[in-house]
Amino acid sequence: MTKPPEFDLQPTLVGETITLLPLHADDFESLLEAASDPLLWEQHPDPLRYQRDIFMKNFFASALSSGSAFVIIHNDSGDVIGSSRYYNWDADKREVAVGYTFLTRAYWGGTTNGELKKLMLDHAFRWAQVVWFHIGKHNVRSRKALEKIGGRFSHEQLYEMNNATHEYVHYRIDAPQWRGEQGG
């Protein structure tokens, strides 16, 4: 039996308006600045993530140790405008998740999230057959944004996070569906 392919979890991905760069420890201050708006987190199961200590403990530390997280840079300004990451790569099933994504409010509702997901999905589907997205059940903005790019609802699940139980919804995009929608 052949060994499943190794997924490149932290490449540099360059798009028309944004670039995803591997997250490094020295990105903390610029990423915290991007994340410091309470409205970014108001529908999230961890709504205090805009606070420095909580951001470090509940987001940045695990993002850095994951070896699969990115800072999102706006190509024109060079500003850090958010973050995302791959996680839960299962080589045998050829499945991966994309998440822990946020964008500053200036980039909500336009084309940035679509460009971000296209970069990440095009890269993921070099290895994966399914990409999963786990979203807080009541995070309507994220759910709508994912549905806008073709995410299909799969199921709900409870997760323990920071000593509390949270309801999450799972969406998926399959490789054949993505390739068909992208014309390739």
C-alpha positions in Angstrom: 0.0 0.0 0.0 1.3 3.5 -0.9 1.9 6.0 1.8 -0.6 8.9 1.8 0.9 12.2 0.5 2.4 14.7 2.9 0.3 17.9 3.1 2.3 21.1 3.0 0.5 22.8 5.9 2.2 26.2 5.9 3.2 27.4 2.4 3.2 31.0 1.3 0.0 31.6 -0.7 -0.1 34.7 -2.9 -3.3 36.1 -4.4 -4.3 39.2 -6.2 -5.0 41.3 -3.1 -3.8 39.2 -0.2 -0.8 37.0 0.7 -0.9 34.3 3.4 2.4 34.0 5.2 3.4 31.3 7.8 2.7 32.6 11.3 5.8 33.4 13.4 6.2 34.5 17.0 7.1 38.0 16.1 3.7 38.4 14.4 1.9 38.6 17.8 1.6 42.4 18.1 0.4 43.0 14.5 -2.0 40.1 14.7 -3.3 41.2 18.1 -3.9 44.7 16.6 -6.0 43.2 13.8 -7.9 41.0 16.3 -8.5 43.7 18.9 -12.0 44.7 17.7 -14.7 43.2 19.9 -17.1 43.1 17.0 -14.9 40.5 15.3 -15.7 38.1 18.0 -19.3 39.0 19.1 -20.8 35.9 17.4 -17.9 33.6 18.2 -18.0 31.0 21.0 -15.0 32.8 22.5 -16.2 36.4 22.4 -13.4 37.9 24.6 -10.7 36.9 22.1 -10.0 40.6 21.4 -8.4 40.9 24.8 -4.6 40.6 24.9 -4.2 37.7 27.4 -7.2 35.8 26.0 -6.0 36.2 22.5 -2.5 34.9 23.5 -3.9 32.0 25.5 -6.9 31.0 23.4 -5.7 31.8 19.9 -2.1 32.8 19.2 -0.3 30.2 21.3 -2.1 27.3 19.6 -1.9 28.9 16.2 1.9 29.2 16.5 2.3 25.7 17.8 0.1 24.2 15.1 2.7 24.8 12.4 -0.2 25.4 10.0 -1.4 29.0 10.7 -1.1 32.1 8.6 -1.1 35.8 8.9 -3.1 37.4 6.1 -1.3 40.4 4.6 -3.0 43.0 2.3 -0.8 43.3 -0.7 -1.2 47.0 -1.3 -0.8 48.2 2.3 1.3 45.5 3.8 -1.0 45.5 6.8 -1.9 42.3 8.7 -5.7 42.0 8.2 -6.4 38.5 9.8 -5.4 34.9 10.2 -6.5 31.4 9.2 -5.1 27.9 9.4 -5.3 24.3 8.4 -5.9 21.7 11.1 -7.0 18.1 11.6 -5.2 16.7 8.5 -6.1 13.1 8.1 -3.8 11.6 5.4 -5.7 8.3 5.3 -9.1 9.9 4.8 -7.5 12.8 2.8 -9.5 15.3 4.8 -8.4 18.6 6.4 -10.1 21.5 8.2 -9.8 25.2 7.5 -10.6 27.6 10.3 -9.7 29.8 13.1 -10.2 32.5 10.4 -10.8 36.1 11.1 -10.6 39.3 9.0 -10.7 42.9 10.1 -14.0 44.5 9.6 -12.7 46.6 6.7 -12.6 43.4 4.7 -16.0 41.9 5.6 -18.6 41.5 2.9 -16.3 42.0 -0.1 -14.1 39.7 -2.0 -11.4 39.1 0.5 -12.9 36.1 2.3 -13.6 34.5 -1.1 -10.0 35.1 -2.2 -8.7 33.7 1.1 -10.7 30.5 0.9 -9.9 30.1 -2.8 -6.2 30.2 -2.0 -6.5 27.8 0.8 -8.9 25.4 -0.9 -6.9 25.3 -4.2 -3.8 24.4 -2.1 -5.7 21.9 0.1 -7.2 20.0 -2.8 -3.7 19.2 -4.1 -3.9 16.5 -1.3 -7.3 16.5 0.3 -10.6 15.1 -1.0 -12.7 16.9 1.6 -12.2 20.2 3.4 -14.2 20.7 6.6 -15.2 24.0 8.3 -16.3 24.1 12.0 -18.3 27.2 12.9 -20.0 28.3 16.1 -23.7 27.5 15.5 -24.8 31.1 16.2 -22.0 32.7 14.1 -24.4 33.7 11.3 -21.8 35.9 9.5 -19.3 33.0 9.1 -22.0 30.6 8.1 -23.3 32.9 5.4 -19.7 33.6 4.1 -19.0 29.9 3.9 -22.3 29.2 2.1 -21.4 32.0 -0.3 -18.3 30.0 -1.4 -20.1 26.7 -1.7 -19.9 25.2 1.7 -22.6 22.6 2.4 -24.0 22.0 5.9 -23.2 18.5 7.1 -24.0 18.2 10.8 -23.9 19.7 14.3 -21.5 18.7 17.2 -20.8 19.8 20.7 -17.2 20.9 21.7 -15.6 21.6 25.0 -13.6 24.9 24.9 -12.3 26.8 27.9 -14.4 24.8 30.4 -17.7 25.3 28.5 -19.7 23.3 26.0 -20.3 25.0 22.6 -22.5 24.1 19.7 -20.8 23.9 16.4 -22.0 23.3 12.8 -19.9 21.4 10.3 -19.7 22.4 6.7 -17.8 20.6 3.9 -16.5 21.2 0.4 -15.6 18.1 -1.6 -12.8 18.2 -4.2 -15.0 17.3 -7.2 -17.5 20.0 -6.2 -14.8 22.6 -5.8 -13.0 21.7 -9.1 -16.4 21.8 -10.9 -17.3 25.2 -9.5 -13.8 26.6 -10.3 -13.9 25.2 -13.8 -11.0 22.9 -13.4 
